[in-house]
Amino acid sequence: MRIPLVAGNWKMNKGPGAARAFAQDVLRWVTDSSTKVKAKEYPELAVFPSFTALPAVADVLRGTAIAYGGQNCHWEPSGAFTGETAPGFLAELGCRYVLVGHSERRTLFGETDETCRKKVLAALAAGLEPLLCCGETLPERESNLTFTVIERQLRSTLVGLPSAASFTIAYEPVWAIGTGRTATPPQAGEVHAFIRPWLSRNLSPEVAERTRLLYGGSVKPDNVVELLRQPDVDGALIGGASLEVASFCAIANAATSYLTGLI
Ligand code: PGA
């Protein structure tokens, strides 16, 4: 069974002090709750702080059940790339994940399918699990191009990866990010139901079976369960609602209640 992942993308929020306090609060919450539920009924939690806050988060969360990762990386291991961060530096801090191809990176910072592929390969080589984001814009959806865009983003980035490569995909419709306009569960479900067989045909049935497909875009405590009910939704990538400990933990709580069959 795929363990659901509840991941918080903090974007350019929280410096080291606020990030450390958040990590301590969430760790306390997880430690308290884990006495009440069995490990298998628990989603995996992960946070994605800014680079400067990562060491503080690593201080608190290294070796715990809560994972953390970088929001971006470069594809070279070192060199003259001012302002960039190598995947190996993230691995050295104990990161498990790195986001690749978030729509804000694509639209605001010129990230392309080609750079995403290089980053995915470099992240894997450094022992990180890439969390690849894909998703269509509103004009693309309205022109019936949703599946064409997703297929292009996945094909150019993932085809030909080694069969043992472990990665996660987040479907994040661009029109749902930070807008309060969540995709309806059927809208999310139909894209996820497209991605899994696509992985099976283009990588392998084993990869399709084990790869987690997250939904992202205005996920909140009160809509996460309906999204998780979709057969191919294995968790959520959360922006705004991951910035407060209370709402991040409420989302994790809702996922736990869903997994224990309580709701
Ligand atoms: P949001 O962001 O939850 O604020 O819509 C999601 C994301 O950008 O990953």
Residues whose N, C-alpha, C, O or C-beta is under 5 A from the ligand:
A	BS01	PGA	N9 A176 I177 G178 T179 G216 G217 S218 V219 L237 I238 G239 G240 A241
